[in-house]
């Protein structure tokens, strides 16, 4: 179980990285998320007890006990959990406290009040930041002893990781840089970027609509936004350069192809079930406009389960006015890897990959690598993610069928994950 500090919300990146190392990890939010309390004024340990019991009960979890991983306030909460709850075998505490901080904690008939603090002990750094290291009272004196966590009650094994002066920690590097983009679901998805970061890459998970102050729809996208992201990533000292990689799935793959066609600084791109035509909205870059390809809803079929099969809905990009929607991939100077599910029912990914290959070679460019996976569907995810055969499609406005046979799709995900890492390490100069 993985718990973070006072920032609140649900942070899953560390859990994702650990999952990639063979652990079943629950990232646990405890305030300021969904229907949880909006503050830490009062926390109830019964909530954490329920989470421990749930994780232990899962068939995927080895048992009989579980581990805790906590940083800062999360580390403090882990110490409290080990002191009162059963089923915890091991705990890693990263820069945690042995006193209850920030709010009252209750468990059954026990109450831990928050330790006191004195703001007059806060110092200011020369950069104008507050240095709060001396602000809390001593938990070993006076009434603040009531805030001490009774860690002596714990029965588990501990590892404490302590930064003795963690004010300017720098990681080794630099690392090969990758921009990671998903499809029309929108928002910010970070789990794939987190998993790749654990494999030696500096990864930017890039949202492009329906997140924060970004547009709420894909009706109009401007490639200058993506150009800014590429330039920012290249400029980072953690990034090896001189060029970066792109990883895109579905609409993200289509955008990846568009970026390689117009932008500089991109050395390698992995396109997972992407399109060579602009879909869903108009795309602008300087004086260039790519209109969206047309579609015909009469070509949508219904599966016996009641899902829409949209594989034939889009018009051909090789005929009539829809040719204006073609991405000029032949302009690209980067190296490509296309990963294709041959049972993709979102669109004709294999046709698009082969057409991109023809256009690149017609301009004297290197033949891209295309790996096709029989019976794999549209959603090729990292290994061991469950097959998503159907879900809501934001553009269609209803549930659609994505394709894929479970066993073949699972095998494809394992291989695709290895292939894309090898490809990026080879072409971005990382360690293979």
C-alpha positions as CSV (number, residue, x, y, z in Angstrom):
1,X,0.0,0.0,0.0
2,X,1.4,3.4,-1.1
3,X,0.6,6.6,0.7
4,X,1.9,10.2,0.0
5,X,2.0,13.4,2.0
6,X,-0.1,16.5,2.7
7,X,-0.7,17.4,-1.0
8,X,-3.8,15.2,-0.9
9,X,-5.5,13.6,-3.9
10,X,-4.6,10.3,-5.5
11,X,-1.0,9.8,-6.7
12,X,-0.4,6.6,-8.6
13,X,2.9,7.0,-10.4
14,X,5.0,5.3,-7.7
15,X,2.5,2.5,-7.4
16,X,2.7,2.0,-11.2
17,X,6.4,1.8,-11.1
18,X,6.3,-0.8,-8.3
19,X,3.6,-2.8,-10.1
20,X,6.1,-3.1,-13.0
21,X,8.5,-4.7,-10.5
22,X,6.2,-7.5,-9.5
23,X,4.1,-6.0,-6.6
24,X,0.4,-5.7,-6.3
25,X,0.1,-2.0,-5.2
26,X,-2.8,0.0,-3.9
27,X,-2.2,3.8,-4.2
28,X,-4.3,5.1,-1.3
29,X,-5.8,8.6,-1.1
30,X,-7.0,9.8,2.3
31,X,-8.2,13.3,1.7
32,X,-9.1,15.9,-1.0
33,X,-10.1,13.2,-3.5
34,X,-13.5,12.1,-4.7
35,X,-15.9,11.8,-1.7
36,X,-13.1,11.8,0.9
37,X,-12.7,14.7,3.4
38,X,-11.5,18.0,1.9
39,X,-9.1,18.5,4.8
40,X,-6.9,16.6,7.3
41,X,-8.5,18.2,10.3
42,X,-9.8,14.8,11.4
43,X,-8.7,11.4,10.1
44,X,-10.1,8.0,11.1
45,X,-7.8,5.0,11.2
46,X,-10.8,2.7,10.4
47,X,-10.6,4.0,6.8
48,X,-7.0,2.8,6.5
49,X,-7.9,-0.5,8.3
50,X,-10.5,-1.1,5.7
51,X,-8.0,-0.5,2.9
52,X,-5.5,-3.0,4.5
53,X,-8.2,-5.7,4.9
54,X,-9.3,-5.2,1.3
55,X,-5.8,-5.5,-0.1
56,X,-5.1,-8.6,1.9
57,X,-8.4,-10.2,0.7
58,X,-7.5,-9.8,-3.0
59,X,-6.7,-13.1,-4.7
60,X,-3.8,-11.3,-6.5
61,X,-2.1,-10.6,-3.2
62,X,0.2,-13.2,-1.8
63,X,-0.3,-12.6,2.0
64,X,-0.6,-13.4,4.8
65,X,0.6,-9.8,5.4
66,X,1.2,-6.7,3.3
67,X,3.7,-3.9,3.1
68,X,3.3,-0.2,3.6
69,X,5.2,2.6,1.8
70,X,4.8,6.1,2.9
71,X,6.4,9.4,2.4
72,X,6.2,12.5,4.7
73,X,2.6,12.5,6.1
74,X,2.1,9.2,4.4
75,X,5.1,7.8,6.3
76,X,3.7,9.1,9.6
77,X,0.3,7.5,8.8
78,X,2.1,4.2,8.0
79,X,3.8,4.3,11.4
80,X,0.3,4.8,13.0
81,X,-1.2,1.9,11.0
82,X,1.6,-0.5,12.1
83,X,1.0,0.6,15.7
84,X,-2.7,-0.3,15.7
85,X,-3.7,-2.5,12.8
86,X,-3.1,-6.1,12.0
87,X,-1.9,-7.7,8.8
88,X,1.1,-5.5,8.1
89,X,4.4,-7.3,7.8
90,X,6.8,-4.7,6.5
91,X,6.9,-0.9,6.2
92,X,9.2,1.6,4.4
93,X,9.1,5.1,5.9
94,X,10.5,7.9,3.7
95,X,11.2,11.0,5.7
96,X,8.3,10.4,8.0
97,X,7.4,11.7,11.5
98,X,6.8,9.8,14.8
99,X,4.3,12.4,15.9
100,X,0.8,13.1,14.5
101,X,0.9,16.3,12.5
102,X,-1.7,18.5,11.0
103,X,-5.0,17.2,12.4
104,X,-6.6,14.9,14.9
105,X,-6.4,11.1,14.3
106,X,-9.0,8.8,15.8
107,X,-9.2,5.0,16.1
108,X,-12.0,3.4,18.2
109,X,-11.6,5.0,21.6
110,X,-8.1,6.4,21.0
111,X,-7.3,10.0,19.9
112,X,-4.0,11.4,18.8
113,X,-4.0,15.2,18.8
114,X,-1.8,17.1,16.4
115,X,1.6,18.2,17.6
116,X,1.9,21.9,18.3
117,X,4.0,24.3,16.2
118,X,5.5,27.7,16.5
119,X,5.5,29.9,13.4
120,X,8.1,32.2,15.0
121,X,10.6,29.5,14.4
122,X,10.1,29.5,10.6
123,X,13.0,31.0,8.8
124,X,13.2,32.4,5.3
125,X,15.8,31.2,2.7
126,X,17.5,33.8,0.6
127,X,15.3,32.7,-2.3
128,X,12.2,33.6,-0.3
129,X,11.1,30.1,0.7
130,X,9.9,29.1,4.2
131,X,12.3,26.8,6.0
132,X,10.0,25.0,8.5
133,X,12.4,22.4,9.8
134,X,12.3,23.9,13.4
135,X,8.6,24.8,13.4
136,X,7.2,21.7,15.1
137,X,7.4,21.4,18.9
138,X,9.4,18.5,20.4
139,X,7.3,15.4,20.8
140,X,9.4,14.4,23.8
141,X,8.3,17.3,26.1
142,X,5.2,18.5,27.8
143,X,1.7,18.1,26.3
144,X,3.1,17.4,22.8
145,X,4.0,13.9,24.1
146,X,0.4,13.0,23.6
147,X,0.9,13.3,19.8
148,X,3.6,10.6,19.8
149,X,2.7,7.6,17.7
150,X,3.1,4.5,19.9
151,X,5.4,2.8,17.4
152,X,6.6,0.5,20.1
153,X,3.4,-1.5,19.6
154,X,4.3,-2.4,16.0
155,X,5.0,-6.0,15.1
156,X,6.3,-5.4,11.6
157,X,9.7,-4.9,10.2
158,X,10.8,-1.4,9.2
159,X,13.1,0.4,6.8
160,X,13.6,4.1,7.3
161,X,14.9,6.1,4.4
162,X,16.1,9.5,5.5
163,X,17.4,12.5,3.5
164,X,19.8,14.3,5.8
165,X,19.7,17.5,3.8
166,X,17.3,16.9,1.0
167,X,17.1,20.5,-0.4
168,X,18.5,20.0,-3.8
169,X,18.6,16.3,-4.7
170,X,19.5,15.6,-8.3
171,X,19.0,12.3,-10.1
172,X,21.7,10.7,-12.3
173,X,21.2,11.1,-16.0
174,X,20.6,12.6,-18.5
175,X,18.0,10.1,-19.9
176,X,16.4,9.6,-23.3
177,X,13.3,11.8,-23.4
178,X,9.8,10.7,-24.6
179,X,6.5,12.5,-25.0
180,X,3.6,10.1,-24.2
181,X,0.1,10.7,-25.6
182,X,-3.2,8.8,-25.4
183,X,-6.4,8.9,-27.4
184,X,-9.8,10.7,-27.5
185,X,-10.6,10.0,-23.8
186,X,-8.8,13.2,-23.0
187,X,-7.4,14.2,-19.6
188,X,-4.0,13.3,-18.3
189,X,-3.0,9.7,-18.1
190,X,0.4,9.1,-16.4
191,X,0.6,5.4,-15.7
192,X,2.5,4.4,-19.0
193,X,4.9,7.3,-18.5
194,X,5.5,6.2,-14.9
195,X,6.3,2.6,-16.0
196,X,8.7,3.9,-18.7
197,X,10.4,6.2,-16.3
198,X,11.2,3.1,-14.3
199,X,13.0,1.7,-17.4
200,X,15.4,4.6,-17.8
201,X,13.5,7.3,-19.7
202,X,12.6,10.9,-18.9
203,X,8.9,10.9,-19.9
204,X,6.4,13.7,-20.3
205,X,2.8,12.5,-20.2
206,X,1.0,15.1,-22.4
207,X,-2.6,16.0,-22.1
208,X,-4.1,17.9,-25.0
209,X,-7.7,18.4,-24.1
210,X,-10.3,18.1,-21.3
211,X,-7.7,18.8,-18.6
212,X,-7.1,21.8,-16.4
213,X,-7.2,24.9,-18.6
214,X,-6.9,23.0,-21.9
215,X,-9.8,23.0,-24.4
216,X,-12.8,20.9,-23.4
217,X,-13.1,19.4,-26.9
218,X,-10.9,18.4,-29.8
219,X,-12.9,20.5,-32.3
220,X,-9.7,22.6,-32.9
221,X,-6.2,21.7,-32.0
222,X,-3.1,23.8,-32.6
223,X,0.2,22.1,-33.2
224,X,2.1,25.0,-31.6
225,X,1.0,23.6,-28.2
226,X,2.7,20.3,-29.0
227,X,5.7,22.1,-30.4
228,X,6.1,23.9,-27.1
229,X,6.0,20.6,-25.2
230,X,8.7,19.1,-27.4
231,X,10.9,22.1,-27.0
232,X,10.4,22.1,-23.2
233,X,11.3,18.5,-22.9
234,X,14.4,18.9,-25.0
235,X,15.5,21.8,-22.9
236,X,15.4,19.9,-19.6
237,X,18.8,19.0,-18.2
238,X,17.5,15.5,-17.3
239,X,17.0,14.8,-21.0
240,X,19.8,13.4,-23.1
241,X,19.0,14.9,-26.5
242,X,19.6,16.1,-29.1
243,X,16.3,14.7,-30.1
244,X,13.4,13.0,-28.2
245,X,10.9,10.2,-28.9
246,X,7.2,10.2,-29.2
247,X,4.9,7.4,-28.0
248,X,1.3,7.7,-29.1
249,X,-1.8,5.4,-29.0
250,X,-4.9,5.9,-31.2
251,X,-5.5,9.6,-31.5
252,X,-2.2,10.1,-29.7
253,X,-0.5,8.1,-32.4
254,X,-2.1,10.2,-35.1
255,X,-0.9,13.3,-33.3
256,X,2.5,11.8,-33.1
257,X,2.6,11.3,-36.8
258,X,1.5,14.9,-37.3
259,X,4.2,16.2,-35.0
260,X,6.9,14.2,-36.8
261,X,5.7,15.7,-40.1
262,X,6.0,19.4,-39.0
263,X,8.1,19.7,-35.9
264,X,11.9,19.5,-35.3
265,X,13.7,17.7,-32.6
266,X,11.9,14.3,-32.9
267,X,14.3,11.4,-33.5
268,X,12.1,8.3,-33.0
269,X,8.3,7.6,-32.8
270,X,6.3,4.6,-31.7
271,X,2.8,4.6,-33.1
272,X,0.3,2.2,-31.5
273,X,-2.8,1.6,-33.6
274,X,-2.6,5.2,-35.0
275,X,-4.1,6.8,-38.0
276,X,-2.5,8.6,-41.0
277,X,-5.4,11.0,-41.3
278,X,-6.6,13.8,-39.0
279,X,-9.7,12.6,-37.1
280,X,-12.3,14.3,-34.9
281,X,-11.5,18.0,-35.4
282,X,-9.5,20.6,-37.3
283,X,-5.7,20.8,-36.7
284,X,-3.8,24.1,-37.4
285,X,-0.1,24.8,-37.6
286,X,1.0,28.2,-38.8
287,X,-0.6,28.5,-42.2
288,X,-1.4,24.8,-42.5
289,X,-4.9,23.4,-41.8
290,X,-5.8,19.7,-41.7
291,X,-9.5,19.2,-41.8
292,X,-11.0,16.1,-40.1
293,X,-11.7,13.2,-42.4
294,X,-15.4,12.5,-43.1
295,X,-17.3,9.6,-41.7
296,X,-20.6,7.8,-42.6
297,X,-22.6,6.5,-39.6
298,X,-24.5,4.2,-41.9
299,X,-21.4,2.0,-42.0
300,X,-21.5,1.4,-38.3
301,X,-22.5,-2.1,-37.4
302,X,-23.7,-3.4,-34.1
303,X,-22.2,-6.4,-32.4
304,X,-24.4,-9.1,-30.8
305,X,-23.5,-7.6,-27.4
306,X,-24.9,-4.3,-28.5
307,X,-21.7,-2.4,-29.1
308,X,-21.0,-0.2,-32.1
309,X,-18.4,-1.6,-34.5
310,X,-17.0,1.6,-36.1
311,X,-14.1,0.1,-38.1
312,X,-15.6,1.0,-41.5
313,X,-17.1,4.3,-40.4
314,X,-14.3,6.6,-41.6
315,X,-14.0,7.6,-45.3
316,X,-11.1,6.5,-47.4
317,X,-8.2,9.1,-47.1
318,X,-7.1,8.2,-50.6
319,X,-10.1,9.4,-52.5
320,X,-11.9,12.8,-53.1
321,X,-11.9,15.7,-50.6
322,X,-10.8,13.4,-47.7
323,X,-7.3,13.4,-49.1
324,X,-6.9,16.8,-47.6
325,X,-7.0,15.1,-44.2
326,X,-4.0,13.0,-44.9
327,X,-1.0,13.7,-42.6
328,X,2.1,14.4,-44.8
329,X,4.1,11.7,-43.0
330,X,6.5,11.7,-46.0
331,X,8.0,14.9,-44.6
332,X,9.1,13.2,-41.4
333,X,12.8,12.8,-40.7
334,X,12.5,10.4,-37.7
335,X,12.6,6.7,-37.4
336,X,9.3,4.8,-36.8
337,X,8.0,1.7,-35.1
338,X,4.3,0.9,-35.9
339,X,2.7,-1.5,-33.4
340,X,-0.6,-2.9,-35.0
341,X,-3.4,-5.0,-33.6
342,X,-4.8,-6.9,-36.5
343,X,-8.2,-7.1,-34.8
344,X,-8.4,-3.4,-34.1
345,X,-12.1,-2.4,-34.6
346,X,-11.6,1.3,-34.0
347,X,-10.1,1.9,-37.4
348,X,-7.9,0.2,-40.0
349,X,-4.6,0.5,-38.2
350,X,-2.8,-2.0,-40.4
351,X,-3.8,-0.2,-43.6
352,X,-2.7,3.1,-42.1
353,X,0.7,1.7,-41.1
354,X,1.3,0.2,-44.5
355,X,0.2,3.4,-46.2
356,X,2.6,5.5,-44.1
357,X,5.4,3.0,-45.0
358,X,4.6,3.4,-48.7
359,X,4.6,7.2,-48.5
360,X,7.9,7.4,-46.6
361,X,9.7,5.0,-49.0
362,X,8.3,6.9,-52.0
363,X,10.3,9.9,-50.8
364,X,13.5,7.9,-50.3
365,X,13.0,7.6,-46.5
366,X,13.8,4.4,-44.6
367,X,11.2,1.7,-44.4
368,X,9.6,1.9,-41.0
369,X,9.4,-1.2,-38.7
370,X,5.9,-2.6,-38.6
371,X,5.0,-5.3,-36.1
372,X,1.5,-6.8,-36.5
373,X,-0.2,-8.8,-33.7
374,X,-2.9,-11.3,-34.8
375,X,-6.1,-11.1,-32.8
376,X,-4.9,-8.1,-30.8
377,X,-7.4,-5.3,-30.4
378,X,-7.2,-1.5,-30.3
379,X,-6.1,-0.9,-26.7
380,X,-2.5,-2.3,-26.6
381,X,-1.5,-1.4,-23.1
382,X,1.6,-2.2,-21.0
383,X,1.9,-5.9,-19.9
384,X,-0.8,-7.5,-17.7
385,X,-3.3,-4.7,-18.1
386,X,-6.7,-6.4,-18.7
387,X,-8.1,-6.4,-22.3
388,X,-10.5,-3.5,-22.9
389,X,-12.9,-5.0,-25.5
390,X,-15.5,-2.2,-25.4
391,X,-16.0,1.2,-23.7
392,X,-17.4,4.6,-24.2
393,X,-16.0,6.5,-27.3
394,X,-16.0,10.3,-26.8
395,X,-16.6,11.1,-30.4
396,X,-19.2,8.4,-31.1
397,X,-21.1,9.2,-27.9
398,X,-21.7,5.6,-26.9
399,X,-20.0,2.3,-26.3
400,X,-17.9,0.8,-29.1
401,X,-16.2,-2.5,-29.7
402,X,-12.4,-2.3,-29.7
403,X,-11.6,-5.9,-30.7
404,X,-9.1,-8.4,-29.3
405,X,-9.0,-12.0,-28.2
406,X,-7.9,-12.1,-24.5
407,X,-5.0,-14.5,-24.7
408,X,-3.5,-13.2,-28.0
409,X,-4.0,-9.6,-26.8
410,X,-2.1,-10.3,-23.6
411,X,0.8,-11.9,-25.4
412,X,0.9,-8.9,-27.8
413,X,1.1,-6.4,-24.8
414,X,4.1,-8.2,-23.3
415,X,5.9,-8.2,-26.7
416,X,5.0,-4.7,-27.6
417,X,6.3,-3.3,-24.3
418,X,9.6,-5.0,-24.9
419,X,9.8,-3.9,-28.5
420,X,9.1,-0.2,-27.9
421,X,11.7,0.0,-25.1
422,X,14.3,-1.6,-27.3
423,X,13.4,0.7,-30.1
424,X,13.7,3.9,-28.0
425,X,16.9,2.8,-26.3
426,X,18.4,2.1,-29.7
427,X,17.4,5.3,-31.4
428,X,17.6,7.7,-28.5
429,X,20.9,6.5,-27.2
430,X,19.9,4.9,-23.9
431,X,21.1,1.7,-22.3
432,X,19.4,-1.3,-23.9
